[in-house]
Amino acid sequence: MADEFRRMLLLYRRSHRRFRILTSIMAAGLICTADPVSAQLIDDFMFRITNLSITQVELAGQTHKPDFTRKKVEFGVGVGPAMLGMIYQHTSKGPRTVPGRPDDGLMITGGYNHMIHPRISLDVYGRIGILSRTPRSDPLYSTDTDIRTKLVFSHPDGKGFLFGKPLFPSAYAGFILNQYGRFQGVGGTGVWWRGAGLYLTVFRAVNGVSDPANPGKHGDVKHAHLKNGGVNLIASYEFSDLVVEIKKNHPLRNGGNDLSVVLQYRYFFKTREE
């Protein structure tokens, strides 16, 4: 009991330190990007609910059929190109799932978007996992700490037409680096038309645990450090401030054949003139 208490205390201290670092960076970004002439404090507010279900997983070339769902509730606020938010996620499992402790976790999030060119932007997004009770070696662990960076290429004025309405294609390339040093390359392309979006994304890790049954020195983080890969097909539709999204993941290596349904509401505050 004493060992468990010390472990939780150490986790809290580390999470608190990471939180202070992230909030300091974001606060500096908000100050630097705020318009000194405007009294606007928050530009927009975002609220998102995600329901993810997995019924099939590929691990080291073998197919497993677990049964678990993961629900996420996320909110964030934005000031100019910066944002700060939080994610709470809960995992529940069915009787077919391998033994494991369902994960309840909290993640602090922050992001920044910088326009390099009218058609090119740099997008940086980070998460800091806190308060998770599930071991990082557990298959249901998902409260992660990572940073995601990508270059986004788009056509703000549209390129091409369909039934007389402009098409807005886009593409991106970047990477995800988590707290254990796993490096994932990511890329995607898609198009938006009259509120409807269709996107294809690919990700693949270049290092990590190839076989969870033989994790080597990474046994204590074997499922948080998987050498994975997959392809996502995403379809979305916007109703004014409301977005509905459906995402299907097909694993290429060490991943789940999962389905996500996302409902997002984003409200933009009117700019107050001095």
N, C-alpha and C positions, 0 to 999 in steps of 0.2 A: 504494500500500500504506500509506504514511504517512497519507494523507487518510482512508482507511478505518479505520485504528487510532484516529485522533483522533476520528472520528465515533462509534465504538463507546465510546471513553472518555467522551465527552460524554454519550452516551445512558446509560451506567452511572451517572455522577454525578447526572444528572437523576432517574433511577429511584431511586437510593439516597436522594436528598433527599425524593422523594415517599413512599417507603416509611417513612422516619423520621417524616414528618408524620402519615401514616395510623396507624402503630403508636402514636405518642404520643397521638393522639385516642382510639384504641381502648383503650389502657392506662388513660387517664383515665376512659373510660366504664366499664371493668371495675371500677376502684377505686370509682367513685361508686355502681355498682349492686350491688356485692357485699354480701352479708348479713354484718354484723360478728359475728353470733352463730354463724354456721356456718363449719366448716372446709373446706367444699366449694370446690375450686379450679376444676373444670370440670363443668358441668352435663350437656353432651351432646357427642357426637362424630358427625360426618357424613362419609360417603364416597360419592362419586357418579361414575359412568362414563356418558359420553354418546357416542353414535355418530350423526353427522349426515351425510347424503348428499344431494347436489344434482345433478340431471340437467337442469335447465332454469332459466334466469335471464332476467328481464325488465330491459333497460337502455334508457332513453330511448325506450320504446315498441317496441323490437325484441326478438325472442326469440332467445336463444342456448342451445346445448345442450352445456354443458361436462360433465365427469365428474370429480367430486372428492368426497372424504370428509374429515370433520374429527372427530377423536377427542379427547375431553377427559377428564381425570382431575382430580377436585376433592376436597379434604378441608377440613374446618373444625371448629373447636371453639367452644362457646358457654358463656358465663357470664351467667346471667340473660337480659336482653334483648339482650345484645351478642354478636357473633361475630367471629372472625378466621380466615381461611383462605387457600388458595392453589389456583390452577388451572394445570395444564399442558395445553397443547393442541398437537396435531400434525395438519397437513393433508397429504394425499397426493392426487395427481391422475392421471387416466387420459389416454390418448393424444388424446382429443377436446378436452381443456381448452386454452384459449388459453395462449400462453407466459406463464410466471409462476413465481416461486420459491415452493415450498411453505413454509408458515409453521410454525415451531416457536417457541412462545412461553410465557412464564410470566407469570401475573397474581397479584398479592397482592389479597386481598379482605377487606372488612370490612363489618359491618352493625349496625344498631341498630333495635330495635322499641320503640315507646312507646305505651302504652295511654292514649288521650285520653278514652275513654268505654268502658263495657263492650262496646259494639258497634262502636267506631271505634278504629283504631290507625294510627299513623304509622310507616311502614317506610322506612328509609334504607339503601341498599346501594351500595358503591363498589368499583371495580376500578382497579388500577394496573398497566399493562402494562410488563414488563421483559424484557430479553434476547431480544427478537424480532430475527430477521435479515432479515425481509422488508420491502421498502420499502412505505410507507403508500399509495403510488399503485398497488400491485399488487392484482389482483382477489382473490388468496388471503389478503391481509392480514386478520388478525382479532384480534391481541393489542392490545386497546384499553384506554384509560383513560377511565372515565366515572363518573358518579354517578346513582343512580336513586332517586327519591323518590315515594312513593305513599301515599294514604289508603285504608285497607282497611275496608270495611263488612261486618259479618258478624252472624250470629245464633248465639251460643255455645250456646244451649239448644235450637236447632232451630226450624224454622217449617214446619208441615205434616208430613204423614205419607205414606208409600208402603208398602203391604203391612204396615202396623202399625209401621213403623220411621221415626224422624224424619228429615227432610230438613234439610240445613244449607246454605242458599244464602249466597253472598257476592258482593261486587263491589269493584272498586277503580278509582281514577283517579289519574294522576300524570304524571311526565315523566322523560326521560332526557337528560342533558346531557353530551356528551363533550368531550375536551380541545381540540377544534378549534372548539367553540362550536355544534355542531349540537344543536338542541333538538327532541326528539321527544315528542309527546303520546302517552300510553298509557292504555288502559282495558280492563276486562274484567269478566266475570261468569261465574258457574258455580254448581255444586251438588255437594255430597258426600253420599253415602248408603251406609252399611254398607261402608265401605272403598273404594267406587268414586267417582271424581270425573270430572266433565265440565265443561270450561271453554272459553270463547270470549274471545280477547283481540284487540285492535286497536291498531296503532301507526302513527304518521305523523309525518314530519319536516316542520317548517315552514321550514327553510332547508337549505342545502347545495348540492352539485353535482347539477344536474338531468341533465346529459349528460356522462358520462365522456370522450367523444370531444372535447368542448369545455369543459374544466374551468375556463377562465379563469385567475385568479390562484391557484386551488387545485389546480394540476396535480400538485404533489408529494404531495398527500393526497387525491386525487380519489376513491379507493375507501373510504377511512376517513371521508369527509365527504359521503357520498351523501345526497341528498334522497330518502329511501325511505319505504316504507309497506307494510303487510301485515296479514293476518288469520291468527291461529293458532287451530287447534282442538286441544285437549289432552284426552286420556283417560288416567286413571291408576287404579291399584288398589294398596291397601295390604295387605301380609301381615305383620302385627305391625310389626316395625322395618324391613321391606323395602318399597320402593315401586317399582313399574314404571310408566313413563310413555311415552306415544307422542304426539308432537307433529307436526302437519302445518301448514306455512306456505304460504299463498297470497299471492303478491306483488301489491300494488296499484300499486306504483311502485318501480322500481330495486331488485329483490330476487330471491331465489331461491325456486323451488318445491321446498322441501326437506322431508325427513322425518328426524325425530330419535327415537331410542330411548334412554331413560334408565333406568338401574338405580341406585337410591339405598338406602343403608343408614344408618340413624340410631339411635344407641344413647344412651339416657338413663341416666346414672349415678344410683344411689340416693342420696338425701340423707342425709348422715351427721349424726346428732344429737350435740350436745355432751354 
